[in-house]
Amino acid sequence: MMFSQDTLDRVIVVVAKTLGIQDRAHTLEATTELFGSLPELDSMSVVALSVNLEREFDFEIDDEDFTGEVFDSVGTLAAYVEQNKQTQG
């Protein structure tokens, strides 16, 4: 997984704000699993999270990228964002 610290930090902020867990943002790190460990993350919040990431990083998430692999952990999400903001930016 390759991503900058800035991207990781910004992804953490977006995840925390989207899920309403800003008070626990300090506990999120690259290895934090998303599905299963964050009960706030359900199918509707995945859509909201995607929209918020698109706005924050100014790129579009392709429908076929809505996979468990991309949303496995904060780190896999940050790596996906890093790759796509460079490709589309």
N, C-alpha and C positions, 0 to 999 in steps of 0.2 A: 504494500500500500504506500503510495507516494502522494504526499500532500504537504503543503506548507503549514507552519504553526498558525499563521494568520487565517488560512482557510479553515483549519480545525476550530479555532476560537470562534470564528463567525458562524460556522455550522452549529456549534454548541449553543450559541446565543439564539439562533433561529429555532433549534429544537426546543430549548427551554421555554421560549416565548410562545411558540405554537402550542405546546402541550400544557402551558400554564404552570410550569414547574421551575420558575425562575429562582425560587428559594433553594432548589436542589441543583442548580446549574453547576455549582462548584464540584459536584460529585461526578459529573459527566466527563469522560475521557475517551480517547480513541478506541479503547477496548470495551467500552460500555455497549452491551447488546441492546438493541432497540426492541425487537419483538420478544415478548416474554418477560423482560425485566422492567419495562415501563408500561404499567397497566393503562396509562393514559393514551398509549399509541394503539389506535384501532384503524379500521379501513378509512373512516372519514378523516381522521387526523393525518393519515398518510397523504391524502389529497391536499389538505391544508398545508402540511409541511412542504410538499412539493411546490405549491404555488409560492409560498414564502421564500423558499430557496431560489426559485426562478427570479423573484423580484430582487432579492439580496445580491445575487451573483450575475444577474442580467443574462440568462441563457434559458433555453427551453428543455425540459425533461421529456424525452421521447416516450410515448406510451409503452413501447416494448421494453423500456428500461425499468418499469415498475415490477421489479423482481425482489425476491427475498434476499438475493445476493447483494444487491445495492443497499437495501435497507437492513442488512444484518447487524451492523454496529455503527456507532458514530464515526469510526475510522473508515469503514467501507463507503459510507455516505460522503465523507470528506474527500476521499480519493476519487469518487465519481464526480463530485462537484469540481475538483481540481482539474481533472481530465477534460471535462466538458466546457468549463469556462475558458480554457486555453484553446480548445478546438473551435468553439463558437465565437470567442471574443476577439 
